[in-house]
Amino acid sequence: MMALSPDLQLSFEEKLANYQEELKMPLLTNIEQRTIKQTRKQDIIKLVQVRFGDIPENLVASINQIDDTSFLEQIFVSAINVSSVEEFAQLVNSNLPEAD
């Protein structure tokens, strides 16, 4: 058997503790999930407004259509890095489901 270096041992113990903590975390209720999504959408809209001023209503509507939490997180980070509201709108709209 091989012993881990002190750094690896510490990293392993931290990851194990995090994993054990995650197992204890209760499931989110539907209301909590909706609240998290709505709050993230409001944060995205506010961030884009602060960076670029007024944003088109159709962009607000597009953001409000998003139901995927991971995509909301992705566009939140993108809102920090994009160079224009048009670039941000293109990113948002390119990932929306096609209208039937």
PyMOL commands that set and color helices and strands:
alter all, ss='L'
color gray80, all
select helices_A, chain A and resi 6-24+30-52+57-65+69-81+85-94
alter helices_A, ss='H'
color red, helices_A
deselect
rebuild
show_as cartoon
